Amino acid sequence: MITMSDLLESRRIPGNYFAASAYIRGDLELGLLENRRGDRLLALPETLIEAMYLGLEQETGQAARLVLFNCGRWWGKNFYGRFSEEVSEYYGKPLATMEMVEFVQCLQQCWKTLGWGSLALEQKYYQNGFLEVRITHSPYAKYAPPTNRPVCHLEAGILSSFFSQLTGRELHCVQTSCESLKAETNRFLLGLADRLKPVDVWITEGKNDEEIMSLLLSQ
């Protein structure tokens, strides 16, 4: 039960820090976007995303996937730092001490507010050493050129770096289904690199999510 002294001592009740109406602020005259702390934000138009894919494909060929993944790793490292700092400052406690539900809600709202789609964590394979992340309405899948394999390499790199720093272990990330291939969602698997190494071959062979997961769990 909350007492009167509790109410007096607590000067404010933290709300949804990443709520779009409060987190993103813009100045149309100056063409600036900022977050609620005054940090600059960058808007990525669909033409830039399309050009990013096409330009890298022309310049680097098949290496474009690795380039995008490594760019995502760098982006994810910086994203984790900002996310951790903002959340810890706002809620008055380190990210590591937050309840899992509270952390997931913050990450989901942040991901959505930044325009990266809707994110969900699936922990049913946690005991097997894997974490599954599902992202729907991804702009990186929507504006990618036609291909026969998953295309969200940038997001895979972001997730790999973000969760590596969060857990203190070096984690790899692979995408096993993609909205660009008419899947309902983009599925990403996080785990140790050695255990995920065969997945790329299975994707090339055309195996679906269930087949890939079955093979991983049988190793």
N, CA, C and O of each residue as an XYZ file, in Angstrom:
876
protein
N       0.849     -1.195      0.000
C       0.000      0.000      0.000
C       0.890      1.252      0.000
O       1.855      1.325      0.760
N       0.567      2.231     -0.847
C       1.334      3.461     -0.930
C       0.897      4.409      0.184
O      -0.291      4.696      0.334
N       1.847      4.884      0.948
C       1.554      5.798      2.047
C       1.734      7.244      1.600
O       2.289      7.518      0.535
N       1.248      8.172      2.444
C       1.389      9.591      2.134
C       2.864      9.988      2.053
O       3.244     10.794      1.205
N       3.700      9.420      2.940
C       5.123      9.743      2.922
C       5.787      9.290      1.635
O       6.694      9.950      1.128
N       5.320      8.132      1.095
C       5.862      7.656     -0.184
C       5.573      8.653     -1.297
O       6.434      8.939     -2.128
N       4.350      9.179     -1.302
C       3.955     10.124     -2.327
C       4.747     11.429     -2.223
O       5.108     12.030     -3.235
N       5.008     11.852     -0.998
C       5.737     13.090     -0.786
C       7.202     12.951     -1.169
O       7.811     13.886     -1.689
N       7.769     11.763     -0.903
C       9.176     11.547     -1.210
C       9.409     11.353     -2.701
O      10.458     11.730     -3.224
N       8.430     10.766     -3.387
C       8.563     10.537     -4.821
C       8.089     11.778     -5.569
O       6.891     12.057     -5.618
N       9.009     12.508     -6.141
C       8.668     13.771     -6.797
C       7.991     13.572     -8.145
O       7.235     14.434     -8.593
N       8.252     12.466     -8.781
C       7.592     12.202    -10.061
C       7.467     10.704    -10.279
O       8.252      9.920     -9.746
N       6.487     10.319    -11.054
C       6.302      8.911    -11.417
C       6.742      8.756    -12.866
O       6.102      9.315    -13.757
N       7.825      8.008    -13.129
C       8.310      7.865    -14.499
C       7.240      7.305    -15.427
O       6.566      6.329    -15.097
N       7.093      7.922    -16.571
C       6.135      7.436    -17.558
C       6.853      6.684    -18.662
O       7.909      6.093    -18.437
N       6.277      6.709    -19.854
C       6.861      6.036    -21.013
C       7.878      6.981    -21.650
O       7.510      7.897    -22.386
N       9.134      6.757    -21.368
C      10.190      7.674    -21.823
C      10.231      7.801    -23.336
O      10.472      8.887    -23.865
N       9.996      6.691    -24.039
C      10.129      6.682    -25.490
C       8.800      6.919    -26.217
O       8.707      6.654    -27.415
N       7.787      7.403    -25.529
C       6.527      7.738    -26.197
C       6.813      8.728    -27.317
O       7.471      9.743    -27.087
N       6.331      8.449    -28.523
C       6.678      9.265    -29.690
C       6.343     10.734    -29.501
O       7.103     11.605    -29.921
N       5.195     11.017    -28.862
C       4.771     12.411    -28.694
C       5.702     13.203    -27.787
O       5.764     14.429    -27.877
N       6.426     12.507    -26.913
C       7.330     13.186    -25.975
C       8.789     13.053    -26.373
O       9.601     13.924    -26.060
N       9.131     11.964    -27.063
C      10.544     11.677    -27.328
C      11.089     12.433    -28.536
O      12.221     12.916    -28.506
N      10.296     12.539    -29.591
C      10.765     13.172    -30.816
C      10.236     14.600    -30.914
O       9.037     14.850    -30.796
N      11.160     15.522    -31.131
C      10.809     16.930    -31.258
C      11.440     17.484    -32.533
O      12.588     17.175    -32.853
N      10.685     18.300    -33.250
C      11.199     18.811    -34.514
C      10.989     20.296    -34.681
O      10.108     20.892    -34.061
N      11.804     20.878    -35.524
C      11.679     22.270    -35.914
C      11.597     22.306    -37.431
O      12.605     22.163    -38.124
N      10.382     22.500    -37.939
C      10.168     22.445    -39.382
C      10.929     23.541    -40.118
O      11.421     23.320    -41.224
N      11.026     24.707    -39.519
C      11.717     25.816    -40.180
C      13.197     25.535    -40.351
O      13.781     25.855    -41.386
N      13.799     24.940    -39.343
C      15.227     24.634    -39.403
C      15.509     23.249    -39.978
O      16.648     22.931    -40.322
N      14.464     22.430    -40.079
C      14.647     21.078    -40.588
C      15.397     20.181    -39.639
O      16.171     19.329    -40.075
N      15.181     20.359    -38.323
C      15.904     19.598    -37.311
C      14.993     18.627    -36.587
O      13.822     18.917    -36.340
N      15.545     17.465    -36.248
C      14.864     16.496    -35.400
C      15.740     16.242    -34.187
O      16.948     16.045    -34.324
N      15.144     16.244    -33.001
C      15.879     15.980    -31.770
C      15.069     15.066    -30.878
O      13.849     14.971    -31.007
N      15.776     14.378    -29.946
C      15.052     13.627    -28.927
C      14.820     14.530    -27.720
O      15.190     15.704    -27.746
N      14.228     14.010    -26.691
C      13.837     14.835    -25.560
C      15.032     15.365    -24.765
O      14.878     16.279    -23.955
N      16.223     14.798    -24.991
C      17.435     15.310    -24.335
C      18.138     16.371    -25.174
O      19.102     16.989    -24.722
N      17.655     16.580    -26.395
C      18.290     17.541    -27.275
C      19.310     16.942    -28.213
O      19.985     17.675    -28.936
N      19.441     15.607    -28.221
C      20.362     14.938    -29.145
C      19.754     14.936    -30.553
O      18.545     14.762    -30.712
N      20.588     15.129    -31.556
C      20.108     15.179    -32.936
C      19.690     13.793    -33.418
O      20.320     12.786    -33.094
N      18.615     13.768    -34.199
C      18.133     12.554    -34.838
C      18.211     12.730    -36.347
O      18.148     13.847    -36.860
N      18.350     11.613    -37.046
C      18.474     11.635    -38.499
C      17.322     10.848    -39.116
O      17.080      9.699    -38.746
N      16.613     11.469    -40.055
C      15.528     10.789    -40.766
C      16.087     10.157    -42.036
O      16.804     10.807    -42.796
N      15.758      8.894    -42.261
C      16.224      8.179    -43.447
C      15.058      7.994    -44.413
O      14.188      7.163    -44.155
N      15.013      8.738    -45.513
C      13.931      8.561    -46.491
C      14.077      7.236    -47.223
O      15.163      6.658    -47.282
N      12.968      6.767    -47.776
C      12.995      5.451    -48.436
C      13.963      5.430    -49.614
O      14.570      4.396    -49.894
N      14.116      6.552    -50.306
C      15.041      6.585    -51.445
C      16.485      6.363    -51.002
O      17.277      5.767    -51.732
N      16.826      6.846    -49.801
C      18.186      6.648    -49.295
C      18.423      5.181    -48.939
O      19.501      4.645    -49.194
N      17.416      4.532    -48.350
C      17.550      3.109    -48.012
C      17.708      2.279    -49.287
O      18.548      1.381    -49.355
N      16.882      2.594    -50.303
C      16.982      1.884    -51.578
C      18.361      2.088    -52.209
O      18.975      1.144    -52.706
N      18.834      3.332    -52.180
C      20.146      3.642    -52.773
C      21.276      2.960    -52.007
O      22.281      2.565    -52.599
N      21.114      2.823    -50.701
C      22.130      2.156    -49.879
C      22.324      0.705    -50.337
O      23.450      0.242    -50.514
N      21.215      0.006    -50.522
C      21.286     -1.387    -50.980
C      21.904     -1.473    -52.385
O      22.831     -2.247    -52.623
N      21.375     -0.667    -53.300
C      21.820     -0.751    -54.688
C      23.278     -0.314    -54.842
O      24.041     -0.933    -55.584
N      23.660      0.754    -54.137
C      25.029      1.241    -54.227
C      26.037      0.224    -53.714
O      27.066     -0.009    -54.349
N      25.747     -0.382    -52.567
C      26.659     -1.379    -52.008
C      26.726     -2.616    -52.883
O      27.788     -3.223    -53.027
N      25.593     -2.996    -53.471
C      25.583     -4.166    -54.357
C      26.474     -3.925    -55.574
O      27.211     -4.817    -55.994
N      26.404     -2.726    -56.136
C      27.204     -2.404    -57.315
C      28.691     -2.293    -56.971
O      29.546     -2.684    -57.765
N      28.992     -1.759    -55.791
C      30.385     -1.515    -55.427
C      31.084     -2.735    -54.821
O      32.282     -2.933    -55.023
N      30.334     -3.545    -54.084
C      30.980     -4.640    -53.340
C      30.437     -6.029    -53.684
O      30.989     -7.029    -53.226
N      29.378     -6.110    -54.472
C      28.826     -7.413    -54.841
C      28.290     -8.176    -53.638
O      27.559     -7.618    -52.820
N      28.652     -9.451    -53.532
C      28.156    -10.284    -52.439
C      28.656     -9.821    -51.077
O      28.070    -10.170    -50.053
N      29.723     -9.048    -51.054
C      30.252     -8.546    -49.786
C      29.341     -7.494    -49.165
O      29.553     -7.097    -48.019
N      28.328     -7.034    -49.906
C      27.407     -6.015    -49.391
C      26.743     -6.481    -48.097
O      26.497     -5.681    -47.194
N      26.454     -7.782    -48.013
C      25.818     -8.307    -46.792
C      26.720     -8.109    -45.585
O      26.259     -7.694    -44.522
N      28.003     -8.405    -45.747
C      28.958     -8.256    -44.644
C      29.162     -6.784    -44.296
O      29.273     -6.429    -43.123
N      29.211     -5.931    -45.314
C      29.382     -4.496    -45.075
C      28.208     -3.960    -44.248
O      28.413     -3.234    -43.275
N      26.988     -4.317    -44.633
C      25.813     -3.860    -43.908
C      25.793     -4.406    -42.474
O      25.438     -3.694    -41.534
N      26.177     -5.669    -42.321
C      26.202     -6.270    -40.985
C      27.209     -5.544    -40.087
O      26.912     -5.249    -38.929
N      28.390     -5.259    -40.619
C      29.409     -4.573    -39.823
C      29.009     -3.138    -39.506
O      29.306     -2.630    -38.424
N      28.327     -2.480    -40.458
C      27.793     -1.142    -40.181
C      26.765     -1.221    -39.051
O      26.718     -0.356    -38.176
N      25.949     -2.268    -39.086
C      24.968     -2.473    -38.021
C      25.628     -2.726    -36.680
O      25.132     -2.274    -35.647
N      26.735     -3.438    -36.684
C      27.477     -3.688    -35.435
C      27.940     -2.373    -34.814
O      27.806     -2.163    -33.609
N      28.482     -1.496    -35.646
C      28.944     -0.200    -35.155
C      27.760      0.618    -34.655
O      27.825      1.242    -33.596
N      26.676      0.608    -35.431
C      25.471      1.351    -35.066
C      24.907      0.801    -33.751
O      24.532      1.562    -32.860
N      24.854     -0.516    -33.645
C      24.302     -1.152    -32.447
C      25.092     -0.837    -31.196
O      24.519     -0.693    -30.115
N      26.410     -0.727    -31.334
C      27.254     -0.385    -30.184
C      26.905      0.996    -29.662
O      26.766      1.189    -28.455
N      26.765      1.951    -30.556
C      26.410      3.308    -30.162
C      24.965      3.394    -29.678
O      24.656      4.135    -28.745
N      24.096      2.637    -30.314
C      22.691      2.614    -29.908
C      22.553      2.090    -28.481
O      21.801      2.648    -27.682
N      23.276      1.023    -28.163
C      23.211      0.481    -26.803
C      23.680      1.516    -25.782
O      23.067      1.674    -24.726
N      24.765      2.218    -26.098
C      25.279      3.221    -25.179
C      24.272      4.315    -24.900
O      24.071      4.698    -23.747
N      23.633      4.822    -25.950
C      22.642      5.883    -25.772
C      21.411      5.367    -25.043
O      20.888      6.023    -24.142
N      20.952      4.181    -25.443
C      19.763      3.594    -24.833
C      19.989      3.374    -23.342
O      19.150      3.745    -22.520
N      21.121      2.773    -22.995
C      21.435      2.499    -21.599
C      21.525      3.784    -20.781
O      21.011      3.854    -19.665
N      22.174      4.788    -21.337
C      22.338      6.057    -20.632
C      21.002      6.757    -20.408
O      20.721      7.240    -19.311
N      20.187      6.806    -21.450
C      18.902      7.498    -21.343
C      17.955      6.792    -20.373
O      17.320      7.432    -19.534
N      17.868      5.477    -20.496
C      16.959      4.720    -19.638
C      17.404      4.783    -18.180
O      16.586      5.000    -17.285
N      18.699      4.593    -17.942
C      19.215      4.630    -16.570
C      18.996      5.994    -15.928
O      18.633      6.086    -14.756
N      19.217      7.048    -16.699
C      19.053      8.410    -16.187
C      17.595      8.701    -15.867
O      17.286      9.296    -14.835
N      16.702      8.281    -16.755
C      15.277      8.597    -16.589
C      14.640      7.814    -15.449
O      13.889      8.372    -14.650
N      14.944      6.507    -15.375
C      14.301      5.664    -14.367
C      15.094      5.584    -13.058
O      14.640      4.982    -12.085
N      16.280      6.198    -13.044
C      17.047      6.272    -11.813
C      17.668      4.970    -11.365
O      17.859      4.761    -10.167
N      17.989      4.081    -12.301
C      18.641      2.820    -11.955
C      19.363      2.265    -13.173
O      18.949      2.513    -14.305
N      20.442      1.514    -12.952
C      21.189      0.953    -14.077
C      20.327     -0.008    -14.895
O      19.411     -0.643    -14.373
N      20.636     -0.097    -16.169
C      19.889     -0.990    -17.054
C      19.938     -2.429    -16.556
O      18.957     -3.162    -16.679
N      21.074     -2.836    -15.993
C      21.258     -4.218    -15.539
C      20.348     -4.599    -14.384
O      20.116     -5.785    -14.150
N      19.824     -3.610    -13.654
C      18.981     -3.910    -12.498
C      17.486     -3.820    -12.822
O      16.650     -4.056    -11.950
N      17.153     -3.486    -14.047
C      15.744     -3.377    -14.423
C      15.092     -4.749    -14.512
O      15.754     -5.734    -14.839
N      13.809     -4.814    -14.225
C      13.052     -6.042    -14.433
C      12.985     -6.324    -15.935
O      12.955     -5.400    -16.748
N      12.963     -7.618    -16.294
C      12.951     -7.991    -17.701
C      11.766     -7.374    -18.445
O      11.922     -6.886    -19.565
N      10.595     -7.396    -17.833
C       9.400     -6.842    -18.481
C       9.582     -5.358    -18.754
O       9.212     -4.861    -19.818
N      10.150     -4.659    -17.789
C      10.368     -3.224    -17.919
C      11.374     -2.930    -19.033
O      11.174     -2.020    -19.838
N      12.459     -3.711    -19.070
C      13.473     -3.538    -20.110
C      12.889     -3.788    -21.497
O      13.108     -3.000    -22.417
N      12.151     -4.879    -21.648
C      11.578     -5.232    -22.948
C      10.615     -4.158    -23.427
O      10.621     -3.801    -24.605
N       9.789     -3.641    -22.528
C       8.849     -2.593    -22.900
C       9.567     -1.341    -23.390
O       9.143     -0.712    -24.359
N      10.661     -0.983    -22.712
C      11.452      0.179    -23.126
C      12.044     -0.037    -24.515
O      11.976      0.849    -25.367
N      12.624     -1.215    -24.744
C      13.251     -1.504    -26.024
C      12.214     -1.527    -27.146
O      12.453     -0.990    -28.228
N      11.063     -2.150    -26.885
C      10.013     -2.208    -27.896
C       9.527     -0.814    -28.273
O       9.373     -0.508    -29.456
N       9.286      0.030    -27.278
C       8.789      1.375    -27.549
C       9.843      2.213    -28.256
O       9.521      2.980    -29.164
N      11.093      2.074    -27.850
C      12.187      2.802    -28.493
C      12.294      2.414    -29.965
O      12.395      3.278    -30.836
N      12.270      1.115    -30.236
C      12.387      0.599    -31.601
C      11.255      1.146    -32.480
O      11.480      1.558    -33.618
N      10.048      1.142    -31.935
C       8.883      1.616    -32.680
C       8.944      3.117    -32.917
O       8.663      3.580    -34.022
N       9.309      3.887    -31.888
C       9.359      5.345    -31.998
C      10.409      5.793    -33.008
O      10.217      6.790    -33.703
N      11.515      5.063    -33.093
C      12.561      5.408    -34.052
C      12.183      5.034    -35.487
O      12.913      5.351    -36.426
N      11.041      4.359    -35.653
C      10.568      4.023    -36.990
C      11.141      2.750    -37.560
O      11.132      2.543    -38.773
N      11.651      1.876    -36.666
C      12.281      0.635    -37.123
C      11.317     -0.549    -37.160
O      11.733     -1.665    -37.469
N      10.043     -0.330    -36.852
C       9.063     -1.416    -36.846
C       8.697     -1.843    -35.440
O       9.017     -1.162    -34.466
N       8.020     -2.981    -35.343
C       7.599     -3.527    -34.051
C       8.476     -4.718    -33.690
O       8.654     -5.634    -34.493
N       9.018     -4.700    -32.486
C       9.976     -5.727    -32.050
C       9.388     -6.576    -30.937
O       8.699     -6.069    -30.052
N       9.665     -7.869    -30.987
C       9.243     -8.791    -29.924
C      10.363     -9.782    -29.651
O      11.063    -10.216    -30.566
N      10.525    -10.135    -28.377
C      11.529    -11.125    -27.980
C      10.851    -12.448    -27.676
O       9.818    -12.484    -27.008
N      11.424    -13.521    -28.160
C      10.913    -14.867    -27.914
C      11.982    -15.644    -27.173
O      13.073    -15.868    -27.698
N      11.667    -16.063    -25.933
C      12.670    -16.704    -25.084
C      12.499    -18.221    -24.955
O      13.123    -18.834    -24.088
N      11.676    -18.829    -25.791
C      11.427    -20.265    -25.624
C      12.650    -21.122    -25.932
O      12.705    -22.284    -25.528
N      13.634    -20.562    -26.645
C      14.860    -21.323    -26.933
C      16.008    -20.882    -26.032
O      17.160    -21.247    -26.265
N      15.696    -20.103    -25.012
C      16.739    -19.558    -24.131
C      17.576    -20.664    -23.485
O      18.800    -20.556    -23.408
N      16.909    -21.733    -23.019
C      17.632    -22.834    -22.369
C      18.540    -23.579    -23.341
O      19.461    -24.282    -22.927
N      18.274    -23.420    -24.635
C      19.115    -24.049    -25.652
C      20.231    -23.133    -26.128
O      21.032    -23.507    -26.984
N      20.278    -21.927    -25.565
C      21.347    -20.993    -25.908
C      21.032    -20.045    -27.040
O      21.938    -19.456    -27.630
N      19.735    -19.889    -27.354
C      19.355    -18.995    -28.444
C      18.277    -18.015    -27.977
O      17.437    -18.344    -27.140
N      18.320    -16.819    -28.532
C      17.282    -15.816    -28.321
C      16.738    -15.440    -29.685
O      17.497    -15.145    -30.608
N      15.431    -15.453    -29.803
C      14.803    -15.101    -31.072
C      14.197    -13.704    -30.983
O      13.503    -13.377    -30.020
N      14.462    -12.899    -31.980
C      13.890    -11.556    -32.069
C      13.042    -11.490    -33.330
O      13.474    -11.905    -34.406
N      11.831    -10.964    -33.186
C      10.938    -10.820    -34.340
C      10.645     -9.341    -34.562
O      10.290     -8.618    -33.631
N      10.798     -8.907    -35.802
C      10.543     -7.510    -36.158
C       9.583     -7.474    -37.336
O       9.825     -8.105    -38.365
N       8.505     -6.740    -37.182
C       7.543     -6.579    -38.278
C       7.533     -5.126    -38.729
O       7.870     -4.217    -37.971
N       7.137     -4.931    -39.991
C       7.074     -3.593    -40.603
C       8.449     -2.924    -40.621
O       8.578     -1.734    -40.331
N       9.455     -3.695    -40.962
C      10.817     -3.163    -41.032
C      11.016     -2.364    -42.322
O      10.735     -2.878    -43.404
N      11.490     -1.129    -42.232
C      11.770     -0.362    -43.452
C      12.914     -0.957    -44.257
O      12.982     -0.773    -45.472
N      13.823     -1.678    -43.579
C      14.967     -2.262    -44.274
C      14.566     -3.489    -45.089
O      15.264     -3.866    -46.030
N      13.465     -4.100    -44.736
C      12.922     -5.196    -45.550
C      12.018     -4.642    -46.648
O      11.999     -5.155    -47.767
N      11.278     -3.601    -46.320
C      10.297     -3.034    -47.256
C      10.938     -2.433    -48.489
O      10.418     -2.579    -49.596
N      12.074     -1.752    -48.307
C      12.678     -1.024    -49.422
C      13.908     -1.705    -50.001
O      14.649     -1.098    -50.774
N      14.127     -2.948    -49.636
C      15.258     -3.697    -50.196
C      14.924     -4.183    -51.603
O      13.754     -4.431    -51.897
N      15.917     -4.325    -52.479
C      15.666     -4.840    -53.829
C      15.316     -6.327    -53.766
O      15.663     -6.997    -52.793
N      14.636     -6.853    -54.785
C      14.253     -8.275    -54.802
C      15.460     -9.189    -54.714
O      16.473     -8.959    -55.375
N      15.349    -10.219    -53.903
C      16.413    -11.202    -53.758
C      15.801    -12.512    -53.272
O      14.607    -12.565    -52.976
N      16.604    -13.561    -53.188
C      16.071    -14.864    -52.779
C      16.482    -15.251    -51.361
O      16.368    -16.416    -50.979
N      16.960    -14.280    -50.579
C      17.357    -14.568    -49.208
C      17.067    -13.342    -48.332
O      16.866    -12.248    -48.859
N      17.040    -13.510    -47.004
C      16.783    -12.388    -46.099
C      17.741    -11.218    -46.348
O      18.896    -11.418    -46.722
N      17.239     -9.985    -46.133
C      18.003     -8.800    -46.528
C      18.319     -7.835    -45.379
O      19.010     -6.839    -45.594
N      17.825     -8.111    -44.163
C      17.983     -7.146    -43.071
C      19.319     -7.319    -42.345
O      19.360     -7.539    -41.134
N      20.402     -7.217    -43.104
C      21.737     -7.429    -42.537
C      22.106     -6.315    -41.553
O      22.792     -6.558    -40.560
N      21.648     -5.100    -41.835
C      21.929     -3.981    -40.941
C      21.301     -4.231    -39.565
O      21.946     -4.019    -38.538
N      20.056     -4.675    -39.548
C      19.379     -4.960    -38.286
C      20.035     -6.125    -37.551
O      20.138     -6.112    -36.324
N      20.477     -7.131    -38.303
C      21.156     -8.267    -37.670
C      22.417     -7.791    -36.955
O      22.723     -8.255    -35.857
N      23.146     -6.867    -37.575
C      24.337     -6.325    -36.942
C      24.014     -5.512    -35.696
O      24.712     -5.603    -34.686
N      22.945     -4.713    -35.774
C      22.518     -3.923    -34.616
C      22.173     -4.841    -33.448
O      22.630     -4.620    -32.327
N      21.372     -5.868    -33.708
C      20.955     -6.792    -32.649
C      22.143     -7.548    -32.071
O      22.224     -7.759    -30.861
N      23.069     -7.957    -32.945
C      24.252     -8.683    -32.490
C      25.053     -7.851    -31.494
O      25.418     -8.339    -30.425
N      25.326     -6.596    -31.843
C      26.123     -5.731    -30.986
C      25.365     -5.339    -29.722
O      25.932     -5.339    -28.629
N      24.085     -5.006    -29.871
C      23.280     -4.569    -28.721
C      23.218     -5.654    -27.648
O      23.474     -5.382    -26.475
N      22.881     -6.869    -28.041
C      22.720     -7.937    -27.056
C      24.063     -8.491    -26.576
O      24.139     -9.067    -25.491
N      25.118     -8.325    -27.368
C      26.448     -8.704    -26.892
C      26.844     -7.824    -25.709
O      27.365     -8.314    -24.707
N      26.592     -6.527    -25.835
C      26.923     -5.612    -24.745
C      25.992     -5.795    -23.551
O      26.408     -5.663    -22.399
N      24.748     -6.096    -23.834
C      23.781     -6.290    -22.751
C      24.124     -7.518    -21.912
O      24.024     -7.476    -20.686
N      24.527     -8.614    -22.562
C      24.783     -9.868    -21.861
C      26.234    -10.049    -21.441
O      26.534    -10.898    -20.602
N      27.141     -9.257    -22.019
C      28.554     -9.427    -21.712
C      29.192    -10.596    -22.426
O      30.297    -11.009    -22.072
N      28.512    -11.142    -23.432
C      29.053    -12.249    -24.231
C      29.002    -11.868    -25.702
O      28.099    -11.151    -26.133
N      29.973    -12.348    -26.471
C      30.023    -12.028    -27.893
C      29.008    -12.900    -28.643
O      29.211    -14.102    -28.811
N      27.921    -12.276    -29.088
C      26.837    -12.999    -29.748
C      26.778    -12.649    -31.229
O      27.030    -11.514    -31.632
N      26.444    -13.644    -32.016
C      26.232    -13.449    -33.447
C      24.722    -13.414    -33.692
O      23.940    -13.838    -32.841
N      24.323    -12.911    -34.848
C      22.896    -12.850    -35.177
C      22.711    -13.195    -36.646
O      23.439    -12.699    -37.506
N      21.731    -14.049    -36.930
C      21.388    -14.394    -38.312
C      19.881    -14.233    -38.504
O      19.092    -14.461    -37.587
N      19.510    -13.841    -39.702
C      18.090    -13.692    -40.036
C      17.628    -14.927    -40.787
O      18.261    -15.343    -41.757
N      16.518    -15.516    -40.339
C      16.040    -16.762    -40.952
C      14.758    -16.600    -41.761
O      14.416    -17.484    -42.546
N      14.048    -15.499    -41.588
C      12.890    -15.223    -42.439
C      12.792    -13.725    -42.638
O      13.285    -12.948    -41.821
N      12.144    -13.314    -43.742
C      12.163    -11.902    -44.107
C      10.850    -11.494    -44.766
O      10.282    -12.231    -45.572
N      10.386    -10.307    -44.403
C       9.165     -9.778    -45.013
C       9.344     -9.555    -46.511
O       8.371     -9.604    -47.264
N      10.571     -9.313    -46.947
C      10.818     -9.116    -48.376
C      10.561    -10.393    -49.173
O      10.382    -10.353    -50.391
N      10.545    -11.534    -48.464
C      10.263    -12.829    -49.093
C       8.859    -13.309    -48.754
O       8.566    -14.504    -48.806
N       7.987    -12.349    -48.402
C       6.567    -12.607    -48.110
C       6.336    -13.316    -46.779
O       5.252    -13.851    -46.546
N       7.331    -13.328    -45.910
C       7.121    -13.891    -44.569
C       6.299    -12.908    -43.737
O       6.276    -11.711    -44.023
N       5.628    -13.418    -42.710
C       4.807    -12.560    -41.871
C       5.656    -11.631    -41.008
O       5.212    -10.544    -40.638
N       6.861    -12.055    -40.692
C       7.740    -11.258    -39.844
C       9.191    -11.554    -40.176
O       9.498    -12.550    -40.831
N      10.074    -10.687    -39.724
C      11.514    -10.924    -39.855
C      11.986    -11.608    -38.579
O      11.850    -11.052    -37.489
N      12.535    -12.802    -38.707
C      13.002    -13.546    -37.532
C      14.523    -13.554    -37.497
O      15.189    -13.846    -38.490
N      15.048    -13.224    -36.328
C      16.483    -13.197    -36.112
C      16.827    -14.127    -34.956
O      16.116    -14.165    -33.952
N      17.908    -14.869    -35.097
C      18.385    -15.744    -34.030
C      19.715    -15.231    -33.503
O      20.633    -14.945    -34.271
N      19.806    -15.119    -32.188
C      21.027    -14.700    -31.522
C      21.620    -15.862    -30.753
O      20.904    -16.603    -30.080
N      22.927    -16.019    -30.856
C      23.604    -17.087    -30.130
C      25.097    -17.009    -30.395
O      25.576    -16.065    -31.022
N      25.828    -18.000    -29.916
C      27.276    -18.039    -30.152
C      27.549    -18.295    -31.637
O      26.850    -19.074    -32.286
N      28.572    -17.629    -32.155
C      28.867    -17.680    -33.590
C      29.080    -19.105    -34.097
O      28.601    -19.451    -35.177
N      29.786    -19.929    -33.339
C      30.070    -21.303    -33.775
C      28.796    -22.108    -33.963
O      28.699    -22.913    -34.890
N      27.817    -21.896    -33.087
C      26.578    -22.659    -33.167
C      25.687    -22.182    -34.323
O      24.903    -22.957    -34.869
N      25.817    -20.900    -34.688
C      24.987    -20.350    -35.765
C      25.650    -20.443    -37.136
O      25.030    -20.121    -38.149
N      26.902    -20.880    -37.171
C      27.660    -20.907    -38.419
C      26.977    -21.678    -39.548
O      27.031    -21.219    -40.689
N      26.328    -22.836    -39.293
C      25.713    -23.588    -40.398
C      24.469    -22.939    -40.980
O      24.023    -23.327    -42.059
N      23.897    -21.954    -40.286
C      22.611    -21.399    -40.701
C      22.685    -20.779    -42.091
O      21.743    -20.913    -42.872
N      23.774    -20.111    -42.410
C      23.902    -19.461    -43.714
C      23.789    -20.476    -44.852
O      23.183    -20.200    -45.887
N      24.379    -21.650    -44.643
C      24.294    -22.710    -45.663
C      22.857    -23.206    -45.783
O      22.369    -23.427    -46.891
N      22.181    -23.381    -44.658
C      20.800    -23.861    -44.680
C      19.869    -22.858    -45.358
O      18.922    -23.247    -46.041
N      20.143    -21.568    -45.166
C      19.336    -20.543    -45.835
C      19.558    -20.622    -47.344
O      18.607    -20.528    -48.119
N      20.800    -20.793    -47.756
C      21.127    -20.928    -49.181
C      20.430    -22.145    -49.778
O      20.030    -22.130    -50.942
N      20.289    -23.195    -48.979
C      19.607    -24.416    -49.440
C      18.088    -24.266    -49.456
O      17.378    -25.160    -49.917
N      17.595    -23.147    -48.958
C      16.159    -22.892    -49.004
C      15.366    -23.442    -47.839
O      14.143    -23.549    -47.929
N      16.025    -23.795    -46.747
C      15.308    -24.326    -45.580
C      14.534    -23.207    -44.882
O      14.980    -22.061    -44.823
N      13.356    -23.575    -44.354
C      12.527    -22.573    -43.684
C      12.873    -22.480    -42.193
O      13.763    -23.172    -41.699
N      12.148    -21.607    -41.496
C      12.418    -21.369    -40.074
C      12.392    -22.642    -39.245
O      13.325    -22.927    -38.494
N      11.320    -23.399    -39.388
C      11.147    -24.598    -38.573
C      12.260    -25.611    -38.823
O      12.760    -26.234    -37.887
N      12.644    -25.772    -40.081
C      13.711    -26.718    -40.414
C      15.046    -26.257    -39.826
O      15.808    -27.063    -39.291
N      15.322    -24.961    -39.930
C      16.569    -24.429    -39.388
C      16.623    -24.596    -37.886
O      17.644    -25.017    -37.341
N      15.531    -24.269    -37.209
C      15.503    -24.380    -35.753
C      15.640    -25.841    -35.314
O      16.317    -26.138    -34.329
N      15.006    -26.729    -36.035
C      15.095    -28.152    -35.725
C      16.530    -28.655    -35.857
O      17.003    -29.420    -35.016
N      17.223    -28.225    -36.916
C      18.604    -28.623    -37.110
C      19.520    -28.054    -36.032
O      20.435    -28.734    -35.568
N      19.275    -26.816    -35.637
C      20.090    -26.198    -34.587
C      19.919    -26.922    -33.253
O      20.892    -27.161    -32.538
N      18.695    -27.262    -32.932
C      18.425    -27.900    -31.643
C      18.931    -29.345    -31.609
O      19.142    -29.906    -30.534
N      19.121    -29.938    -32.772
C      19.595    -31.334    -32.823
C      21.110    -31.434    -32.810
O      21.652    -32.538    -32.753
N      21.807    -30.303    -32.863
C      23.269    -30.339    -32.864
C      23.804    -30.807    -31.528
O      25.019    -30.898    -31.348
